[in-house]
């Protein structure tokens, strides 16, 4: 098995000395009048590239090295030396360079000029080679890694909940159907669907949330969390919505709403601190090129306590606000992104946790308050994004849960197993959901959610 050194390791001052092998893709090549070339190579392991000095004495200098351009893949072997250039600790003095794959400079899309993010979505298979999208994906990786570390540190077990389900957790009906039926033949027949002929003998869908399944295991293992893809057939062609996205959903037995809020705050702060510590070059890039000042803002959020407000208090603030909203505000309406951003960016100037929402705008599983007008719900709102976490204390009382299901028009027979959890050893419990893409947006400052997931799925787009 061959071994080689990553660019991230080779760029460290401690790597200066013996010969190493580097493998990566050429970013730029610059030829010197002195008869040698400077080649910038990146392998994705870090933001920066390694400068390779290729002397003219190399046997393939004229035939290959002087033809290298952006996108070509190479293997370079040589000694790492201290670099005289500003901004880099090391450079390689190459003894050998082999070309693994050529990239035609006339047709390779990623030229030196800057491309718009919208244009780069057309090249989603190549855009991770750019500075921006390489940085986004390394930050996404850091957040994913921190998620597992955090919940294991907190005593949670990692749970894999089903992607195919017969239950609509949110009760909104915005679900993708899963079927093996011949739809063309069915449409031509003009007959109603016979679900007994389908694969699962009933209507089945892609999951919108793993929460209900997670509650099952939380009432046995105490603390669990899911981390996987979820799907919403919501025809929203905006910069904040995806049809396929990733959710982190912890569920904890014996937790109430205050426990839930404290967990969410600790979790979000852990994600921010880890990104700031582990992804320094990437975060510096976001601070300089994407959203100036983001480093200071994230540092402040990681260190300061979150502000708490009830939904009722928030409505009063919004009604008195010296701002024009597209959507009118009154008690009982669901808050829009413009309202959430006003609260975080203008009123609080930081994250805020809103609690005690009207029961009429929240799902059936949230615990009904004593006033029977509100539920023990919480949303964590952050500047620039709006809602980043949504959760609640779950309704553990059998009679209240079944009444809420009836009010929502749900068939109790479809949720018999979920109701059983309230029949046999019910306990107070709570949980929340965090959209991975939303938090990557927040940390990176990227404006469009389609630019923080490798291959965005949106209405009319399932490319790649």
N, C-alpha and C positions, 0 to 999 in steps of 0.2 A: 504494500500500500504506500503510495507516494504521499509525502507531506510537503506543505508549503506554508509560508507566513502570510497572515492577513495584512492588508494595508493598514488597518488600525494598529496592529502591533509594530509594523515596520516604521510607522511615523513617530514612535516614541523614542525619546533620546536614549533610553536604556537599550535600544536595539542596535545601536551603532557598533560595528565590528565585523563579525564573520559574514561569509557569503550566505545569502538567503535566496529563496525562490518566491517570486510574486506572480499571481495569476489575476487577471482582471481585464477591464475594457478601457480602451483609449478614450480619453476625453478630448485632448488636444495634442498636437505635435508642432513644435517650433524649431526650425533649422537655424543653426548659427553659422555665421561666416567663417568660424574657426574650423568647420568641417565636422561638427557633431550636432546632435539633435536633443532637444528636451521633450520628453513624452510624459504627459500627465495621465496616470492610470488610477482607476477606482474599481474596487471590487464589491462595493455595497456595505462593507463592514463598518464604515464610518462616513461622516460627511466629507471630510477632506480627501484629496488625492495624494498619491506619492509621485514625486518627480523622479523620472528615470533619465539619466544622462547616457545617451547612446553614442559611443565614439565612432568615427568614420572608419576605423580599422575593422569593425565587425564584418564578417564575410558576406552578410546579407544586407549591409547598410544601403547600398545603391539600389539593389533589386527589390527589397521589401520594406525596410525601415522608413525610407523616404517616401513610401507610398501609404504609410499608415495614416488613418484619419479617424474621426469620431465613430465609435461603435465597433471598431475592430477589437478582437480579443487576442491577448498575447500571454506568453510566459516569459518572464525576465529573471535572469539569475545574475547576481552580482553582490558587491560589498556595499553595506549601508554606511554612509559617512555623514558627518555634520554638514548641514546645508548652510551656505552663505546667504541664501535668499531669506527675505523677511517673511515671517508667518509660518515657517515650516522648520521642524527640528532636524529632519533627516532628508537625504536623497540617496538614490541608488546609482552607483557607478557600474553600469552593466557590462558583463563579460559575454553574455549570450542573450539573444531575444529571438523567440520563436513565435511565429504568427499561427494562431489556431483557427481563426475565422475572420474573413474579410467583410467589410461593410462598404458598399458602393456609396461614395460621397455624393454622387448625383441623385441618388434615390433615398438615402437614409433620412428619415423625417426629422431627426433631432439635430438640427444644425446649431451653430453657435448663437444665432440670434434667439431672442426670447420669444417663446410661444405663449399664447393665452391659455389659461386653464381649460377653457371651453374647447379649444383646438386639441389640447392634449388628451381630452376624453375620447377623441376619435382614434387615438393611438394608446389605448389603455394597456396594451401588451408591451409597450416601450416606455411609457411615462415613468415607471419606477427608476429608470436610469438617469432621470433629471435630478438636480439638487433638491428641488422642492419635494418631489414625491418619494425620493429615498429617505429624506428626513421625516416625512409624515409616517412612513411605514415603520421606521425605527422607533418613533414615539408611540405608535400603535402597539408595537411589540412590547415596549416598556410598560405600558398601561396593562396589557394582558398579563404579563409576568407579575406585576405588582398585585393584580387582582387575586391570582392564586396564592401568592405569598401572604397577602393581608388576611384573607379568609381562613387560611390554615393557621395563621398565628392567632386568630380569634376563636379557634376551636370549631370551625365549620368543616363539613365533609362535602367534597365535590360530587355533584349528582348530574347524571345525564338524563334529561327528560325527553319525551318523544317529540320528534319533528312532525309526525303524522298523528292527528288527533281527531276525535269526534266532538270535542268540547270547544265552545267559544268562550274563552276566559273573560274577554271584555264585554261580551254581549252586544257588540256593535254590528256583527254580521259581515265585517270587511275581511273575508277569508278567501284564500285560494283553494279551489276544489281539487282533490286528488281522486282520480278515477282511472280505471282500465277499460271503461266502456268505449265502444266505437262511436264517437260523437257524430261523425258524418252519417253513419247509418241510423243513429238515433234521431237526428234532425230530419232525415228523409222520411222516417216512419211517421212522424207527427204524433207519436204516442208519448205519454208521460214516462218519466224515468222510473224504472223498476230497480230500486236500490238493492234488492235481494240478488240481482245478477252482477252486482259490482264486487270488487275484490274483497272489501271488508264487510259486505252484507249490510251496509248502512252508508249514509253520507260521511265522507272523511275530508279533512282539510289539512293545510299546512298550519302549524301552530302560530298563534299570535303571542303566546307567553307560556312559559313553563311553570307559572306560579301554582296553579291548582295541583299539579303533580308534585311540586316541591313541598306543598303543605302536607301531603300524605307522608313524606319521609321526615319532615320536620317534627311531626307528631310521633315519630319512632326513634329518630336519631338525635333529636334536639335542635341541631343547627346544620343546615345544608345550604348550598348555593348552586345555581345552574349558570352556565356560561356557554351560550350557543346561538345559532341563527334563529331569527323569528321573521314572520312574514305578515304584511298588511296589504290587502287588496284595496288600498285607498287611492283614489285617482287624484293625488295631489302632486302637481308638477311644480314643486317649489324647491328652494335651496335648503330646506330643513327636513324633507321627507324622502324616504327610500321604501321600496317595496320589500326589500330584503335587507335586514340589518342584524347586528349582534347585540344580545342583551345579557347583562349580569343580574341575576335575581337571587338574593339571599332570602331565606325564610328561617325564623327562629322561634321555637316554642318558648313560652313563658315571657316573651317580650311584649311590652306595651308600646304606645306611640312614642313616648320619651326615649325608651331604649332604642327604638328604630331610628329616631332622628340623630341620636348620639353616634350610632353605628355608621350612618350615612355620612356624617361629618368627618369621622375618623377615616373612613374609607377614601373619601374624595381628597382629603389632605394628604394621605399616604401616596395617592397617585401623583399628585402635583410635586411633592417633595422628591419622589423617586425620579420623575422626569427631569426635574431641575438638576438633580445630582448625576444621573446616568447619561443624559443626552445633551451635554453642555454645548457642543458644536451645533447640533441641530437646533437647540433652543436659541442660541445666539443668532442663527440664520433667520428664524422666525421673527425674532425681535428686530432685526435690521431690515428685512425685506417684506415680511408679511403683515405684521401688526406691531409697529414701534411701541415700546412701553410694556409689552406683554410680560416680560420677565419680572418687572416690579409688581405688576398686578397679581400674577400667580404667586409670587413670594408672599405678598400681603394676605392673600386668601389662605395660603398654607399655614400662616401664623396667627391670624385673628379669628376669634370666635364668630360663628355665623349668627346673623340676626334672625329672630323669630317673630312672625306676625300671624295673626289669624286671617283667614279669608275675609271675614267681616271688616277687620281693620284695614286690609288692603283695598277693599272696595271704597271705603271712606276716603282713603288717600287718593285713589284714582279719580273719584268724583270731584275732589277739590283741586286736582292737579291743573296747573297752568299749561295744558297741552291739548292738542287736538288729536283725538283718536279716531281711526277709521271705524272701529266697532264701539258702539255706545256701551257704557259700563253701568250696571245696576246689580243689586244683590240677587243672586240666582243664576247669573250668566257665567259661562265658562270663560276664563281669562284667555286672551289671545297673546301672541308673541309680543305685540307692541305694548301690551299692559305689563307683561313680565319684564320686558327690557326697561320700561320706565321705572319700575320698582327697584330693579337691581342697579341700573346705570344712573338714574337721576335722584331717586329718593334715598336709597340705602348706600349706593356706591360700593357695592360688594354683594356677596351671596346672601340670599334670604331663604328661610324655610317657612313656607306658608302652610297653615294647618286648618282643620275644621271646615272643610268645604261643604256646600249644600249636598244633601243626600241625592237630590234629583239629577245631579250632573256627574255622579260617581257610580262605579259598578256595584253590583249586589253584594259582593263579598266584603265590603268595607264595614267596619263596626259602627253601628248606629249609636249616636250620642243620646244622652238622656233627654235632650230637648226634641228628639226625633226629627229635627230639621237638618242636622249636620252629621257628618261621619268623621271618624278618627283617621283622616287622610293627611298626607303631607306631600308637598312638592318642593324640591330643592331647585331654586332658580339662580342662575349665574349670569353676570354681564356678558353681552355679546351673543349669547345662545338662548337664554330663557330657561325653560325646564330642562334639567339634566338628570334628575332623579324623581321618580314618582313612587309613592308607597302608602302603606296604611297599616293600622292594626286590623287584623281580620276579624270577621264576625264569628265568635265561637259559640253563640247561643243558638240552639237548634230552632226554637220557635221564631226568633227574629230573622234568622237566615232564610227559612222557608217562606216567611211572609215577604221578605225582600225579593225573593226569586219570583214569587207570584206577581208582585208589582211590576217586575221587569219583563213579565211574559215568558219566563223560562219554564220548560218542562222539567219538573223535578225528577222524573224517571231517567232523564239524560245525565243527571248529576247524582245518582243514588250513592255512588261511592264517596263523593265529596261530602254529602250529607251524613254519611256514616261516621265520618271523623268527629262530628258533633254528638253522635249517639254513644260513642264508645271512648270514654276518657278524654273529653274535650278539655282544652286548655287555652288560655289567652296566647295569642301568637301574632307575629307581625313580620313584614318584609317589604322589600322595595325592588324596583327595577331601574337599572342604569343603562341607557343606550350608549354602547361603546363609541359609536361614530360621533355622538353629541360631545362626549368628553374629549375625543381626539380633536374635534373642531375647537373646543374651548382652549385646550392646551396649545395647539399650533397657531390659532388665529385664522385658520382657513375659513373663508366665507361660505363656501358651498359644501354641503354634506357629501356630494358626489365625489369630492376630491379627497376624502379621508377613508375610503373603502377601496380595496383593490379593483373590483369590477362592479360599478353601480348598477342596480336594477331599479328602473323607474318606469312610469307609464310609457309604453311604446318602445322601450329599450331593454333588450336582453342580449346585447352584443357581447362577444368574447365568451 
